Amino acid sequence: MDLQLLGKHALVTGSTAGIGFATAQRLAAEGVAVTLNGRSTAGVDAAVQRLRALLPGARVDGIAADLAGPDGAALLAERCEHVDILVNNLGIYEPKPFQEISDADWLRLFDVNVMSGVRLSRVAFPAMKRRGFGRIIFVSSESGLNPPPEMIHYGMTKAAQLSIARALAEASKGSAVTVNAVLPGPTRTEGSRAFTELLAREQGIDEAQVERNYFAEERPASLLGRFIDPAEVAATITYLCSPLAAATNGSSVRVDGGIVRSIV
């Protein structure tokens, strides 16, 4: 299927690994010029080289910027004025009992997970409307609908992204700009891999058994019963970035492995 993305330009935040890198790779494979982003110059340079090795001839560059504050967002502001696609993927999480989550913890997750996307979208959205085409994606989580009791502050930020995406989509009415949220379920990222490796060593079992135990005991509602591959999330994001997805706007699209049990 031709997604009609050849010649577009995308910025993907938090894209040196995981869902962000997989999304950048999928977009680049469709002929999109992709700008990667991460906090460190070394990390961004390594990701750019990795993507070029995977896709020789891909148009890819990178910008190192810490988007946890306005200064980092300001470094990307000029680039945001020219992109056709903005994927707000940057996000962090930390399991912590509610009573131990400090004000600083709440604000840190809000700044990174929510305000990073707000600051970039504030620049990209009006520019997209002026040019007559644009796609903004907020990479949220099923935790936005199923707030995890072990990460209440994380669930709050993911729910906030859903609200922002829907409200911003309302402002796109009558244009060729769309704004959507994507809700991955538990995904096989570097963080989850380290988690299963640690448990496997501690419990003296293999990682496959750790994964089976996790979904049986901690996420029994999952219909997939395994960690989602980042490429599976990236495929949905890439479709939503295409002109073919023009009728999908203001939506929260689940790529959760069936873990959310509601039908709406």
N, C-alpha and C positions, 0 to 999 in steps of 0.2 A: 504494500500500500504506500502510495506517495503522500506523505504528510504535508507537502507543499511548504516546507520550512527552509528550503534552499535559499541562502542569501540573508536570512534573518540573523540578528545578533542577540545573544543572551548573556545575562549575568547571573551566576549561580553562587549564592553565598554559602559559606561553610562547605566548600566543595573539594577539599583536599583528600577526602575519604568518604566512605559510607554512601548514603543515599545521594548526597550532593555530588560526589565524584561520578557515581553511576548515572546520574541525570545529565551531568556535563558530557559524559561519554556518549550517551544515547542521542543527545541533541547534536553533538559534533558529527556523529555518524549519519545524521539526516542533512548535513550540509550547513549547519548553523555555526557561525563564528561565536566561540564561547570564551567568556572571561571567568576564570576561576578566582576564588577568594578564600583566604585563610588568614590567621593572625600573624604567622611568621613568614618572612621572605624565603627561608629555607624550605619550609613546608609547601609553599605555593610553587616555588621553582621545581621541586621534586614532582609535584602533581602534574604540572605542565609537561615536564619531560616524560612522565609515565603515559599521559594521554597521547602525546605525539608518537610514542613508541607503539601504542595500541592502534592508533589510527594515523598512519603516515599521511601527511598532506592536510591533516585537520588544521583548521584555523583556530588557534587557541593561544590565549595569553593569560596573565594572572596579575592580581593586585593584592598585596599584603595590607590588611587593615583590620584592626580590632573594632568590631562593630558594637561592642558593649557600651559605647558612649558616642556622643555627637561628633567628636573629632574624627573617629574612624569612618563614620558615615560620610563626613564631609570629603574625605579622600575619594569616595566613590561617587559623589554627587554628579560630577561632570559626565562620568561614564553612564550614569542612570538617565541622563537627558537624551541619550542616543540609542539605548537598547530597545529592542522590540519585545523582549521577554525578560522578566525578572522573576527568578525563583528564590523566594525567601526561605532558605533551607536551614540557616544557622540555628542551632539549638543545643542546649545543655540540660542535664538532669542530674539529680542526686537523691538517692533514697535517704530519708531522714524522718524520724518521728515528729509529728506535728508540734509537740511542745518544745522541740529543740530547734525548730526553724526560726531563726532570728529575723529581725527586720531587714538586716543586710542581705540575708539569703533570699527573702522575698523580692527585694528590689533588684538583686543581681540577676535572678532568673527572669524577672520582668524586663529588665533592660536588654538582656541578650536575646531572649526568645520572642519578645513582642516588639520592643521599641526599635530593634535593628531593622525589622521589616517595615515598620511605620515610617521611619526616617527615609529609607530608600524609596518606598512607594510614594511618598509625598513629592519626591522629585520626578520619578518615572511616570506616574499616572497622568498628570497634565500634559507631559510631553508626548505620551502615547496618543492621547486624545487629539492633540494638535496634528500629529502625523497621520492619524486615521487608522492605526492598528496597534494593538498591544495585548500582551498576556502577562498577568501577575498571578503567581501561585504562592500561597502560604502553605508550607509543609507543617501541618499540625500533627495530630496523633489521635488514635482512638481514645487516648487518655483525656481528650477534650470532652468526650461524651461519657466515658467511664473513669472518673477521677480516681487515681490510685491512692489508697489510704496511706501508702508508704511514701508518697511524693505529692502531697496535696498542692504544694506551690507549683510544681511542674504542671499538674493537671489544670490549674488556674490559668497558666500562660497559654496552654493549648486551646482552652475554651475561648480565651480572649482573641486568639487568631481567627477562630471561626466567626466571631462577631464582627471583627474588622473586615474580613474578606467579604462577608455578606453586605455590610454597610457600604463599603467602597464600590462594590458591584452596582449598587443602586445609583451611584453617581455616574456610572458608565452608560446609563440608559440612552439608547439612540445612537451609540457609537459602535465602532468595531473593536472595542477594548473589552476584555473580560477579566474578571477577578474570581478566582476559585481557591478553595482549600482542599488539600489532600490529607487523608487521615490514615497513615500507615499503622499497622499493628506491630507486635514485637518483631524486630528486624535483625538480621544477622549482620551487625555492624562490628567495628573493632571493640566497642565496649561490651557488647553481649558475648563476643567470642572470648574476651579476657575473663568475663564472668563465668562462662561454662568451663573454661580451662582451669580456673582456680577451684571451682567446686569438684571437678573431676579429680584433681590432685588430692584435695582434702578428703574426699569420700572414697577414693580408691576405685573409681569406676571410669568408664570411657565417656567421652563428651556426648556421644549419641544417647547414652542412657540418661545423662544429666538433662539433655534437651527433652527427652520423653517425660522424665519426672516433672520438669518445670511446667510443661503444658498440661499434664495430668493433675498436678496439685495446685499450681498458681494461676493458670489460664485455661481452665477446663472448657470454657465457652468457645475456644478457637475451633473452627471447623477444619482449618488447615493442619493443625496439630504440629507445627514446626515453625522455626523462625523463617520469616519472609526474606527472600534474597533482595538486596538493594536494587538489582536490575528489574525486579518485578514492580517495584514502586516507580522506578524511573520510566518504565514503559507507559504507565498511566499519566505521569506528569508530562511526558513528551507529547502524548496525544492531546492533552488539554492545552498545550502550548500551540497547537497547530490551528490553521484556519478551518480545518474540518470540525473542530470543537466549538464553532461559533455559537451554537445554541445552548451550550453549557456555561452558565454565568451565575455567579452568586451561590454556587453549590458547594457542599461539603462531600467530596467524593471519597468513599471508603476503600482503602486497599489494606484491609485489616485482617484478612484471613478468616473473616466471618466471626470475629470475636465479639462484635457489637450485636446484641440479640434483637434490637428493635428493627422494624421493617421500614421505618422512615428516617 
